[in-house]
Amino acid sequence: MNMEKQYLDWILVPMGILLMVSYHLWLLYRILKHPTKTVIGVNAINRRFWVQAMMEDGSKGVLAVQSLRNNIMASTLLASTAIMLSSLIAILMTSGSSDRSSWFLFGDRSEFAFSIKFFAILVCFMVAFLLNLQSIRYYSHASILINVPLKKMAHRHQHLTAEYVANTVNRGSYFWSLGLRAFYFSFPLFLWIFGPLPMFFSCIALVFLLYFLDITFKFGWAVGAVDDNGHNGHSGDEELGVSSTRS
């Protein structure tokens, strides 16, 4: 009977992890190939336009820095939460284990399996901490670069500088999103403590929830700007967030 319960861990847990990984691989494909049909892709394109607008108008420097500072504070909060939870998990791993077996409804109840579950959660939070640190790093760079006097540069240098700053801001946002995904991954791993069935069903529920959060249903069109003559000022490569303005 105990071996049959252990089979639940060997079957359901890999299936749940495979489901989560498969969904994110599919999401990555959608972001790369059809960015305007995903929330991450649309936000990345609009951040490029925002950076361009902030750098062209020198009077908005304070607004730009304040916006980036808010992003830094959000990343700092997630990083602090992740390292705090990592410390808590480490304490639980080294604490007494007399009643741990009573926590499990099904699955492997051995001390070794319990250590693996806590270690997986610990790694998840440590990854979230490192990803949010990288987000803070890029946002800090962008807060300085976004105040570069764009109007005093040559036209070619204006385009290159704006693209570089936009890429820096987007990288900070990407790392923040990945850090948030690490928190999402920790939820099924935490439920794994109570058995493989809660973990597996939470993976299914999380994939459905993330699908409706990641996919756009109203903005599946190319994001572009309109010039003074009412024409679309961007060519067909706006889905990649790269614009070519008409003269």
ROTORZA-656519 format. One record per residue: residue in one letter; x, y, z of N, C-alpha, C in turn; residue number from 1. Coordinates in Angstrom, 1 decimal. Example, Ala and Ser with C-alpha at 12.3 -4.5 7.8 and 13.67 -1.06 7.14 Angstrom:
BEGIN
- voba, n.xx, n.yy, n.zz, ca.xx, ca.yy, ca.zz, c.xx, c.yy, c.zz, tiro
- a, 13.2, -5.7, 7.8, 12.3, -4.5, 7.8, 13.2, -3.3, 7.8, 1
- s, 12.8, -2.2, 7.1, 13.7, -1.1, 7.1, 12.9, 0.0, 7.9, 2
***
This chain:
BEGIN
- voba, n.xx, n.yy, n.zz, ca.xx, ca.yy, ca.zz, c.xx, c.yy, c.zz, tiro
- m, 0.8, -1.2, 0.0, 0.0, 0.0, 0.0, 0.9, 1.3, 0.0, 1
- n, 2.0, 1.2, 0.8, 2.8, 2.4, 0.8, 3.5, 2.6, -0.6, 2
- m, 3.8, 1.5, -1.3, 4.4, 1.7, -2.6, 3.4, 2.2, -3.6, 3
- e, 2.2, 1.9, -3.4, 1.2, 2.4, -4.3, 1.0, 3.9, -4.1, 4
- k, 1.1, 4.4, -2.9, 1.0, 5.8, -2.6, 2.2, 6.5, -3.1, 5
- q, 3.4, 5.9, -3.1, 4.6, 6.5, -3.6, 4.5, 6.7, -5.1, 6
- y, 3.8, 5.8, -5.8, 3.6, 5.9, -7.2, 2.9, 7.2, -7.6, 7
- l, 2.1, 7.7, -6.7, 1.4, 9.0, -7.0, 2.4, 10.1, -7.1, 8
- d, 3.4, 10.1, -6.2, 4.5, 11.1, -6.4, 5.2, 11.0, -7.6, 9
- w, 5.5, 9.8, -8.0, 6.4, 9.5, -9.2, 5.6, 9.8, -10.5, 10
- i, 4.3, 9.8, -10.5, 3.5, 10.0, -11.7, 2.9, 11.4, -11.7, 11
- l, 2.2, 11.8, -10.7, 1.5, 13.1, -10.7, 2.4, 14.3, -10.6, 12
- v, 3.4, 14.2, -9.8, 4.3, 15.4, -9.6, 5.0, 15.7, -11.0, 13
- p, 5.7, 14.7, -11.6, 6.3, 15.0, -13.0, 5.2, 15.5, -14.0, 14
- m, 4.0, 15.0, -13.9, 3.0, 15.5, -14.8, 2.6, 16.9, -14.6, 15
- g, 2.5, 17.3, -13.3, 2.2, 18.7, -13.0, 3.3, 19.6, -13.4, 16
- i, 4.6, 19.2, -13.1, 5.7, 20.1, -13.5, 5.8, 20.2, -15.0, 17
- l, 5.6, 19.1, -15.7, 5.6, 19.1, -17.2, 4.5, 20.0, -17.8, 18
- l, 3.3, 20.0, -17.1, 2.2, 20.8, -17.6, 2.6, 22.3, -17.4, 19
- m, 3.2, 22.7, -16.3, 3.6, 24.1, -16.1, 4.7, 24.5, -17.1, 20
- v, 5.7, 23.6, -17.3, 6.8, 23.9, -18.2, 6.3, 24.0, -19.6, 21
- s, 5.4, 23.1, -20.0, 4.9, 23.1, -21.4, 4.1, 24.4, -21.7, 22
- y, 3.3, 24.8, -20.7, 2.6, 26.1, -20.9, 3.5, 27.3, -21.1, 23
- h, 4.6, 27.3, -20.3, 5.5, 28.5, -20.4, 6.3, 28.4, -21.7, 24
- l, 6.6, 27.2, -22.2, 7.3, 27.1, -23.5, 6.4, 27.6, -24.6, 25
- w, 5.1, 27.3, -24.5, 4.1, 27.7, -25.4, 4.0, 29.3, -25.3, 26
- l, 3.9, 29.8, -24.1, 3.8, 31.2, -23.9, 5.1, 31.9, -24.5, 27
- l, 6.2, 31.4, -24.3, 7.5, 32.0, -24.9, 7.4, 32.0, -26.4, 28
- y, 6.8, 31.0, -27.0, 6.7, 30.9, -28.5, 5.7, 32.0, -28.9, 29
- r, 4.6, 32.2, -28.2, 3.7, 33.3, -28.5, 4.3, 34.6, -28.4, 30
- i, 5.1, 34.8, -27.4, 5.7, 36.2, -27.2, 6.7, 36.5, -28.3, 31
- l, 7.4, 35.4, -28.8, 8.4, 35.7, -29.8, 7.8, 35.8, -31.2, 32
- k, 6.7, 35.0, -31.4, 6.1, 35.0, -32.8, 4.9, 35.9, -32.9, 33
- h, 4.1, 36.0, -31.9, 2.9, 36.9, -31.9, 2.8, 37.7, -30.7, 34
- p, 3.7, 38.7, -30.5, 3.8, 39.4, -29.3, 2.5, 40.2, -29.0, 35
- t, 1.8, 40.7, -30.0, 0.6, 41.5, -29.8, -0.5, 40.7, -29.3, 36
- k, -0.4, 39.4, -29.2, -1.5, 38.6, -28.7, -1.2, 38.1, -27.3, 37
- t, -0.2, 38.7, -26.7, 0.2, 38.3, -25.3, 0.3, 39.6, -24.5, 38
- v, 0.0, 39.6, -23.2, 0.1, 40.8, -22.4, 1.6, 41.2, -22.3, 39
- i, 2.5, 40.3, -22.1, 3.9, 40.6, -22.0, 4.4, 41.3, -23.3, 40
- g, 4.0, 40.8, -24.5, 4.4, 41.4, -25.7, 3.9, 42.8, -25.9, 41
- v, 2.6, 43.0, -25.6, 1.9, 44.3, -25.8, 2.6, 45.3, -24.8, 42
- n, 2.8, 44.9, -23.6, 3.5, 45.8, -22.6, 4.9, 46.2, -23.1, 43
- a, 5.6, 45.2, -23.6, 7.0, 45.5, -24.1, 7.0, 46.5, -25.2, 44
- i, 6.0, 46.4, -26.1, 5.9, 47.4, -27.2, 5.6, 48.8, -26.7, 45
- n, 4.6, 48.8, -25.8, 4.2, 50.1, -25.3, 5.2, 50.8, -24.4, 46
- r, 6.1, 49.9, -23.7, 7.2, 50.5, -23.0, 8.2, 51.2, -23.9, 47
- r, 8.4, 50.7, -25.1, 9.3, 51.3, -26.0, 8.7, 52.7, -26.4, 48
- f, 7.4, 52.8, -26.7, 6.8, 54.1, -27.0, 6.9, 55.0, -25.8, 49
- w, 6.8, 54.5, -24.6, 6.8, 55.3, -23.4, 8.2, 55.9, -23.2, 50
- v, 9.2, 55.0, -23.4, 10.6, 55.5, -23.3, 10.9, 56.6, -24.3, 51
- q, 10.5, 56.4, -25.5, 10.7, 57.4, -26.6, 10.0, 58.7, -26.2, 52
- a, 8.8, 58.6, -25.7, 8.1, 59.9, -25.3, 8.8, 60.6, -24.2, 53
- m, 9.2, 59.8, -23.2, 9.9, 60.4, -22.0, 11.2, 61.1, -22.4, 54
- m, 11.9, 60.5, -23.4, 13.2, 61.0, -23.7, 13.1, 62.2, -24.7, 55
- e, 12.1, 62.2, -25.5, 11.9, 63.4, -26.4, 11.4, 64.6, -25.7, 56
- d, 10.7, 64.5, -24.6, 10.2, 65.6, -23.8, 11.0, 65.7, -22.5, 57
- g, 11.9, 66.7, -22.5, 12.8, 66.8, -21.4, 12.1, 67.2, -20.1, 58
- s, 10.9, 67.8, -20.2, 10.2, 68.2, -19.0, 9.6, 67.0, -18.2, 59
- k, 9.6, 65.8, -18.8, 9.0, 64.6, -18.2, 10.1, 63.8, -17.5, 60
- g, 11.2, 64.3, -17.3, 12.3, 63.5, -16.6, 12.0, 63.0, -15.2, 61
- v, 11.3, 63.9, -14.5, 10.9, 63.6, -13.1, 9.9, 62.4, -13.1, 62
- l, 8.9, 62.6, -14.1, 7.9, 61.5, -14.2, 8.5, 60.2, -14.5, 63
- a, 9.5, 60.2, -15.5, 10.1, 58.9, -15.9, 10.9, 58.3, -14.7, 64
- v, 11.6, 59.1, -14.0, 12.4, 58.6, -12.9, 11.5, 58.0, -11.8, 65
- q, 10.4, 58.8, -11.5, 9.5, 58.3, -10.5, 8.8, 57.0, -10.9, 66
- s, 8.5, 56.9, -12.1, 7.9, 55.6, -12.6, 8.8, 54.4, -12.4, 67
- l, 10.1, 54.6, -12.8, 11.1, 53.6, -12.7, 11.3, 53.3, -11.2, 68
- r, 11.3, 54.3, -10.4, 11.5, 54.1, -8.9, 10.4, 53.3, -8.3, 69
- n, 9.1, 53.5, -8.8, 8.0, 52.6, -8.4, 8.3, 51.1, -8.8, 70
- n, 8.8, 50.9, -10.0, 9.2, 49.6, -10.4, 10.3, 49.0, -9.5, 71
- i, 11.2, 49.8, -9.2, 12.3, 49.3, -8.3, 11.8, 48.9, -6.9, 72
- m, 10.8, 49.7, -6.4, 10.2, 49.4, -5.1, 9.4, 48.1, -5.2, 73
- a, 8.7, 47.8, -6.3, 8.0, 46.6, -6.4, 9.0, 45.4, -6.5, 74
- s, 10.1, 45.5, -7.2, 11.1, 44.5, -7.3, 11.7, 44.2, -6.0, 75
- t, 12.0, 45.3, -5.2, 12.6, 45.2, -3.9, 11.7, 44.5, -3.0, 76
- l, 10.4, 44.8, -3.0, 9.4, 44.1, -2.2, 9.4, 42.6, -2.4, 77
- l, 9.4, 42.2, -3.7, 9.4, 40.8, -4.0, 10.7, 40.1, -3.6, 78
- a, 11.8, 40.8, -3.8, 13.1, 40.2, -3.5, 13.2, 40.0, -1.9, 79
- s, 12.7, 41.0, -1.2, 12.8, 40.9, 0.3, 11.9, 39.8, 0.8, 80
- t, 10.7, 39.7, 0.1, 9.8, 38.6, 0.5, 10.4, 37.2, 0.2, 81
- a, 11.1, 37.1, -1.0, 11.7, 35.8, -1.4, 12.8, 35.4, -0.4, 82
- i, 13.7, 36.3, 0.0, 14.8, 36.0, 0.9, 14.2, 35.7, 2.3, 83
- m, 13.2, 36.3, 2.7, 12.6, 36.1, 4.0, 11.9, 34.7, 4.0, 84
- l, 11.2, 34.3, 2.9, 10.6, 33.0, 2.9, 11.7, 31.9, 2.7, 85
- s, 12.8, 32.2, 2.0, 13.9, 31.2, 1.9, 14.5, 30.9, 3.3, 86
- s, 14.6, 32.0, 4.1, 15.1, 31.8, 5.5, 14.2, 31.0, 6.3, 87
- l, 12.9, 31.2, 6.1, 11.9, 30.5, 6.9, 11.9, 29.0, 6.5, 88
- i, 12.0, 28.7, 5.2, 12.0, 27.3, 4.7, 13.3, 26.6, 5.3, 89
- a, 14.4, 27.3, 5.3, 15.6, 26.7, 5.8, 15.5, 26.4, 7.3, 90
- i, 14.8, 27.2, 8.0, 14.6, 26.9, 9.4, 13.7, 25.7, 9.6, 91
- l, 12.6, 25.6, 8.8, 11.7, 24.4, 8.9, 12.5, 23.2, 8.5, 92
- m, 13.4, 23.2, 7.5, 14.1, 22.0, 7.1, 15.0, 21.5, 8.2, 93
- t, 15.5, 22.4, 9.1, 16.4, 21.9, 10.1, 15.7, 21.7, 11.5, 94
- s, 14.4, 21.9, 11.5, 13.6, 21.8, 12.8, 13.3, 20.3, 13.0, 95
- g, 12.6, 20.1, 14.1, 12.2, 18.7, 14.4, 11.2, 18.2, 13.4, 96
- s, 11.1, 16.9, 13.3, 10.3, 16.3, 12.3, 9.4, 15.1, 12.8, 97
- s, 9.0, 15.2, 14.1, 8.3, 14.1, 14.7, 6.9, 13.9, 14.1, 98
- d, 6.2, 15.0, 13.8, 4.8, 14.9, 13.3, 4.7, 15.1, 11.8, 99
- r, 5.8, 15.1, 11.1, 5.7, 15.5, 9.7, 4.9, 14.5, 8.9, 100
- s, 5.0, 13.2, 9.2, 4.3, 12.2, 8.4, 2.8, 12.4, 8.4, 101
- s, 2.3, 13.0, 9.5, 0.8, 13.2, 9.6, 0.3, 14.3, 8.7, 102
- w, 1.3, 15.1, 8.1, 0.8, 16.2, 7.1, 0.4, 15.6, 5.8, 103
- f, 0.9, 14.4, 5.4, 0.6, 13.9, 4.1, -0.7, 13.1, 4.0, 104
- l, -1.4, 13.4, 3.0, -2.6, 12.6, 2.8, -2.3, 11.4, 1.9, 105
- f, -1.6, 11.6, 0.9, -1.1, 10.5, 0.0, 0.3, 10.7, -0.4, 106
- g, 0.9, 9.7, -1.0, 2.3, 9.9, -1.5, 3.3, 9.4, -0.5, 107
- d, 4.6, 9.7, -0.8, 5.7, 9.3, -0.1, 5.8, 10.1, 1.2, 108
- r, 5.9, 9.4, 2.3, 5.9, 10.0, 3.7, 7.3, 9.9, 4.3, 109
- s, 8.3, 9.5, 3.5, 9.6, 9.4, 4.1, 10.3, 10.7, 4.4, 110
- e, 11.3, 10.7, 5.3, 12.0, 12.0, 5.6, 12.7, 12.5, 4.4, 111
- f, 13.2, 11.6, 3.6, 14.0, 12.0, 2.4, 13.0, 12.8, 1.4, 112
- a, 11.8, 12.3, 1.2, 10.8, 12.9, 0.3, 10.5, 14.3, 0.9, 113
- f, 10.3, 14.4, 2.2, 10.0, 15.6, 2.8, 11.1, 16.7, 2.6, 114
- s, 12.4, 16.2, 2.7, 13.5, 17.1, 2.5, 13.5, 17.6, 1.0, 115
- i, 13.2, 16.8, 0.1, 13.2, 17.1, -1.3, 12.1, 18.2, -1.6, 116
- k, 11.0, 18.1, -0.9, 9.9, 19.0, -1.1, 10.3, 20.4, -0.6, 117
- f, 10.8, 20.4, 0.6, 11.3, 21.7, 1.1, 12.4, 22.3, 0.4, 118
- f, 13.3, 21.5, -0.1, 14.4, 22.0, -0.9, 14.0, 22.6, -2.2, 119
- a, 13.0, 22.0, -2.8, 12.4, 22.5, -4.1, 11.8, 23.9, -3.9, 120
- i, 11.1, 24.1, -2.7, 10.5, 25.4, -2.4, 11.6, 26.4, -2.2, 121
- l, 12.7, 26.0, -1.4, 13.8, 26.9, -1.1, 14.5, 27.3, -2.4, 122
- v, 14.7, 26.4, -3.4, 15.3, 26.8, -4.6, 14.4, 27.8, -5.4, 123
- c, 13.1, 27.5, -5.4, 12.2, 28.4, -6.1, 12.3, 29.8, -5.6, 124
- f, 12.3, 30.0, -4.2, 12.4, 31.3, -3.7, 13.7, 32.0, -3.9, 125
- m, 14.8, 31.2, -3.9, 16.1, 31.8, -4.2, 16.2, 32.2, -5.6, 126
- v, 15.6, 31.5, -6.5, 15.6, 31.9, -7.9, 14.8, 33.2, -8.1, 127
- a, 13.7, 33.3, -7.4, 12.9, 34.5, -7.4, 13.7, 35.7, -6.8, 128
- f, 14.5, 35.5, -5.8, 15.3, 36.6, -5.2, 16.3, 37.0, -6.2, 129
- l, 17.0, 36.1, -6.9, 18.0, 36.5, -7.8, 17.4, 37.2, -9.1, 130
- l, 16.3, 36.8, -9.5, 15.7, 37.4, -10.7, 15.2, 38.8, -10.4, 131
- n, 14.7, 39.0, -9.2, 14.3, 40.4, -8.8, 15.5, 41.3, -8.6, 132
- l, 16.6, 40.7, -8.1, 17.8, 41.5, -8.0, 18.2, 42.0, -9.4, 133
- q, 18.2, 41.2, -10.4, 18.5, 41.6, -11.8, 17.5, 42.6, -12.3, 134
- s, 16.2, 42.5, -11.9, 15.3, 43.5, -12.3, 15.6, 44.9, -11.7, 135
- i, 16.0, 44.9, -10.4, 16.4, 46.2, -9.8, 17.6, 46.7, -10.5, 136
- r, 18.6, 45.9, -10.9, 19.8, 46.3, -11.6, 19.4, 47.1, -12.9, 137
- y, 18.6, 46.5, -13.7, 18.3, 47.1, -15.0, 17.4, 48.4, -14.8, 138
- y, 16.5, 48.3, -13.9, 15.7, 49.6, -13.6, 16.6, 50.7, -13.1, 139
- s, 17.6, 50.4, -12.3, 18.5, 51.4, -11.8, 19.3, 52.0, -12.9, 140
- h, 19.8, 51.2, -13.9, 20.5, 51.7, -15.0, 19.6, 52.6, -15.9, 141
- a, 18.3, 52.1, -16.1, 17.4, 52.9, -16.9, 17.0, 54.2, -16.3, 142
- s, 17.0, 54.3, -15.0, 16.6, 55.6, -14.3, 17.6, 56.7, -14.6, 143
- i, 18.9, 56.3, -14.9, 19.9, 57.3, -15.3, 19.9, 57.5, -16.8, 144
- l, 19.8, 56.5, -17.5, 19.9, 56.6, -19.0, 18.7, 57.3, -19.6, 145
- i, 17.5, 57.3, -18.9, 16.3, 57.9, -19.5, 16.4, 59.4, -19.5, 146
- n, 17.3, 60.0, -18.7, 17.4, 61.4, -18.7, 18.5, 61.9, -19.6, 147
- v, 19.0, 61.1, -20.5, 20.0, 61.5, -21.5, 19.4, 62.6, -22.4, 148
- p, 20.0, 63.7, -22.7, 19.4, 64.8, -23.5, 19.4, 64.3, -25.0, 149
- l, 18.2, 63.8, -25.4, 18.1, 63.2, -26.7, 18.1, 64.2, -27.8, 150
- k, 17.6, 65.4, -27.5, 17.5, 66.4, -28.6, 18.9, 67.0, -29.0, 151
- k, 19.9, 66.8, -28.1, 21.2, 67.3, -28.4, 22.0, 66.4, -29.2, 152
- m, 21.5, 65.2, -29.6, 22.2, 64.2, -30.3, 21.9, 64.2, -31.8, 153
- a, 22.8, 63.6, -32.6, 22.4, 63.4, -34.0, 21.3, 62.4, -34.1, 154
- h, 20.6, 62.5, -35.3, 19.4, 61.7, -35.5, 19.7, 60.2, -35.3, 155
- r, 20.8, 59.7, -35.8, 21.2, 58.3, -35.7, 21.4, 57.9, -34.3, 156
- h, 22.1, 58.8, -33.6, 22.4, 58.5, -32.1, 21.1, 58.5, -31.3, 157
- q, 20.1, 59.4, -31.7, 18.9, 59.4, -31.0, 18.2, 58.1, -31.0, 158
- h, 18.1, 57.5, -32.2, 17.5, 56.2, -32.4, 18.2, 55.1, -31.6, 159
- l, 19.5, 55.1, -31.7, 20.2, 54.0, -31.0, 20.1, 54.2, -29.5, 160
- t, 20.2, 55.4, -29.0, 20.1, 55.6, -27.5, 18.7, 55.2, -27.0, 161
- a, 17.6, 55.7, -27.7, 16.3, 55.4, -27.3, 16.0, 53.8, -27.3, 162
- e, 16.6, 53.1, -28.3, 16.4, 51.7, -28.4, 17.1, 51.0, -27.2, 163
- y, 18.3, 51.5, -26.9, 19.1, 50.9, -25.8, 18.4, 51.1, -24.5, 164
- v, 17.9, 52.3, -24.2, 17.2, 52.5, -23.0, 15.9, 51.7, -22.9, 165
- a, 15.2, 51.6, -24.0, 13.9, 50.8, -24.1, 14.3, 49.3, -23.8, 166
- n, 15.3, 48.8, -24.4, 15.7, 47.5, -24.1, 16.1, 47.3, -22.6, 167
- t, 16.7, 48.2, -22.0, 17.1, 48.2, -20.6, 15.8, 48.1, -19.7, 168
- v, 14.9, 49.0, -20.0, 13.6, 49.0, -19.3, 12.9, 47.6, -19.5, 169
- n, 12.8, 47.1, -20.7, 12.2, 45.9, -21.0, 12.8, 44.7, -20.3, 170
- r, 14.2, 44.7, -20.2, 14.9, 43.6, -19.5, 14.5, 43.6, -18.0, 171
- g, 14.5, 44.8, -17.4, 14.1, 44.9, -16.0, 12.7, 44.4, -15.8, 172
- s, 11.8, 44.6, -16.8, 10.4, 44.1, -16.7, 10.4, 42.6, -16.9, 173
- y, 11.2, 42.1, -17.8, 11.2, 40.7, -18.0, 11.7, 39.9, -16.8, 174
- f, 12.8, 40.4, -16.2, 13.3, 39.8, -15.0, 12.2, 39.9, -13.8, 175
- w, 11.5, 41.0, -13.7, 10.5, 41.1, -12.7, 9.4, 40.0, -13.0, 176
- s, 9.0, 39.9, -14.2, 8.0, 38.9, -14.6, 8.5, 37.5, -14.3, 177
- l, 9.7, 37.2, -14.6, 10.3, 35.8, -14.2, 10.3, 35.6, -12.7, 178
- g, 10.7, 36.6, -12.0, 10.6, 36.5, -10.5, 9.2, 36.2, -10.0, 179
- l, 8.3, 36.9, -10.6, 6.9, 36.6, -10.2, 6.4, 35.2, -10.6, 180
- r, 6.9, 34.7, -11.7, 6.6, 33.4, -12.1, 7.2, 32.4, -11.1, 181
- a, 8.4, 32.7, -10.6, 8.9, 31.8, -9.6, 8.1, 31.7, -8.3, 182
- f, 7.4, 32.8, -8.0, 6.5, 32.8, -6.9, 5.3, 31.9, -7.2, 183
- y, 4.8, 32.0, -8.5, 3.7, 31.2, -8.9, 4.1, 29.7, -8.8, 184
- f, 5.3, 29.3, -9.2, 5.7, 28.0, -9.2, 5.8, 27.4, -7.7, 185
- s, 6.1, 28.3, -6.8, 6.2, 27.9, -5.4, 4.9, 27.4, -4.8, 186
- f, 3.8, 27.9, -5.3, 2.5, 27.5, -4.8, 2.2, 26.0, -4.9, 187
- p, 2.3, 25.5, -6.2, 2.2, 24.0, -6.3, 3.2, 23.2, -5.4, 188
- l, 4.4, 23.7, -5.4, 5.4, 23.0, -4.6, 5.1, 23.0, -3.1, 189
- f, 4.5, 24.1, -2.6, 4.1, 24.2, -1.2, 2.9, 23.2, -1.0, 190
- l, 2.0, 23.1, -1.9, 0.9, 22.1, -1.7, 1.4, 20.7, -1.9, 191
- w, 2.6, 20.5, -2.5, 3.1, 19.1, -2.6, 3.5, 18.6, -1.2, 192
- i, 3.7, 19.5, -0.2, 3.9, 19.0, 1.2, 2.7, 18.2, 1.7, 193
- f, 1.5, 18.5, 1.2, 0.3, 17.8, 1.7, 0.0, 16.6, 0.7, 194
- g, 0.8, 16.3, -0.2, 0.6, 15.2, -1.1, 0.6, 15.6, -2.6, 195
- p, 0.7, 14.6, -3.4, 0.8, 14.9, -4.9, -0.5, 15.3, -5.5, 196
- l, -1.6, 14.9, -4.9, -2.9, 15.3, -5.5, -3.2, 16.8, -5.4, 197
- p, -3.0, 17.4, -4.3, -3.2, 18.9, -4.2, -2.2, 19.6, -5.2, 198
- m, -1.0, 19.1, -5.3, 0.0, 19.7, -6.1, -0.4, 19.6, -7.6, 199
- f, -0.9, 18.4, -8.0, -1.2, 18.3, -9.4, -2.4, 19.1, -9.8, 200
- f, -3.5, 19.1, -9.0, -4.6, 19.9, -9.3, -4.4, 21.4, -9.2, 201
- s, -3.4, 21.8, -8.3, -3.1, 23.2, -8.3, -2.3, 23.6, -9.6, 202
- c, -1.5, 22.7, -10.2, -0.9, 23.0, -11.4, -1.9, 23.3, -12.5, 203
- i, -2.9, 22.4, -12.6, -4.0, 22.6, -13.6, -4.7, 23.9, -13.4, 204
- a, -5.0, 24.2, -12.2, -5.7, 25.5, -11.9, -4.9, 26.7, -12.2, 205
- l, -3.6, 26.6, -11.9, -2.7, 27.7, -12.1, -2.4, 28.0, -13.6, 206
- v, -2.4, 26.9, -14.4, -2.2, 27.1, -15.9, -3.4, 27.8, -16.5, 207
- f, -4.6, 27.4, -16.0, -5.8, 28.0, -16.5, -5.9, 29.5, -16.1, 208
- l, -5.5, 29.8, -14.9, -5.5, 31.2, -14.4, -4.4, 32.0, -15.2, 209
- l, -3.2, 31.4, -15.4, -2.2, 32.2, -16.1, -2.6, 32.4, -17.6, 210
- y, -3.3, 31.5, -18.2, -3.7, 31.7, -19.6, -4.5, 32.9, -19.7, 211
- f, -5.5, 33.1, -18.8, -6.3, 34.3, -19.0, -5.6, 35.6, -18.5, 212
- l, -4.5, 35.5, -17.8, -3.7, 36.6, -17.4, -2.7, 37.0, -18.5, 213
- d, -2.3, 36.0, -19.3, -1.2, 36.2, -20.2, -1.6, 36.5, -21.6, 214
- i, -2.8, 36.1, -22.0, -3.3, 36.2, -23.4, -4.2, 37.4, -23.5, 215
- t, -4.0, 38.2, -24.5, -4.9, 39.3, -24.8, -6.0, 38.9, -25.7, 216
- f, -7.2, 39.4, -25.4, -8.4, 39.1, -26.3, -8.9, 40.3, -27.0, 217
- k, -8.5, 41.5, -26.6, -9.0, 42.7, -27.2, -7.9, 43.5, -28.0, 218
- f, -6.6, 43.1, -27.7, -5.6, 43.9, -28.3, -4.7, 43.0, -29.2, 219
- g, -5.3, 42.1, -30.0, -4.6, 41.2, -30.9, -4.3, 41.9, -32.2, 220
- w, -4.0, 43.2, -32.2, -3.6, 43.9, -33.4, -2.3, 44.6, -33.2, 221
- a, -1.6, 44.9, -34.2, -0.3, 45.6, -34.1, -0.4, 46.9, -33.5, 222
- v, 0.4, 47.2, -32.5, 0.4, 48.5, -31.8, 1.2, 49.5, -32.6, 223
- g, 0.6, 50.6, -33.0, 1.3, 51.6, -33.7, 0.9, 53.0, -33.3, 224
- a, 1.7, 53.9, -33.8, 1.4, 55.3, -33.5, 0.8, 56.0, -34.8, 225
- v, 0.1, 57.1, -34.7, -0.5, 57.8, -35.8, 0.2, 59.1, -35.9, 226
- d, 0.6, 59.5, -37.1, 1.3, 60.7, -37.3, 0.3, 61.9, -37.5, 227
- d, 0.8, 63.1, -37.7, -0.1, 64.3, -37.8, -1.0, 64.2, -39.0, 228
- n, -0.7, 63.4, -40.0, -1.5, 63.3, -41.2, -2.6, 62.2, -41.1, 229
- g, -2.6, 61.5, -39.9, -3.6, 60.5, -39.7, -3.1, 59.1, -40.2, 230
- h, -1.9, 59.0, -40.7, -1.4, 57.7, -41.2, -0.7, 57.0, -40.1, 231
- n, -0.7, 55.7, -40.3, 0.0, 54.8, -39.3, 1.5, 55.0, -39.6, 232
- g, 2.2, 55.4, -38.6, 3.6, 55.8, -38.8, 4.6, 54.7, -38.6, 233
- h, 4.1, 53.4, -38.6, 5.1, 52.3, -38.4, 4.8, 51.2, -39.4, 234
- s, 5.8, 50.6, -39.8, 5.8, 49.5, -40.8, 5.4, 48.2, -40.2, 235
- g, 5.5, 47.1, -40.9, 5.0, 45.8, -40.5, 5.8, 45.2, -39.4, 236
- d, 6.9, 45.8, -38.9, 7.6, 45.1, -37.9, 7.3, 45.6, -36.5, 237
- e, 6.1, 46.3, -36.4, 5.8, 46.8, -35.0, 5.5, 45.7, -34.1, 238
- e, 5.2, 44.5, -34.5, 4.9, 43.4, -33.6, 6.2, 43.0, -32.8, 239
- l, 7.3, 43.3, -33.4, 8.6, 43.1, -32.6, 9.0, 44.2, -31.8, 240
- g, 8.2, 45.3, -31.8, 8.5, 46.5, -31.0, 9.5, 47.4, -31.6, 241
- v, 9.8, 47.2, -32.9, 10.7, 48.0, -33.7, 10.0, 48.8, -34.7, 242
- s, 10.1, 50.1, -34.6, 9.3, 51.0, -35.5, 10.2, 51.7, -36.5, 243
- s, 9.6, 52.0, -37.6, 10.3, 52.8, -38.7, 9.4, 53.9, -39.1, 244
- t, 9.6, 55.1, -38.6, 8.8, 56.3, -38.9, 8.9, 56.8, -40.3, 245
- r, 7.8, 57.1, -40.9, 7.8, 57.7, -42.2, 8.2, 59.1, -42.2, 246
- s, 8.9, 59.6, -43.3, 9.3, 60.9, -43.3, 8.2, 61.8, -44.0, 247
***
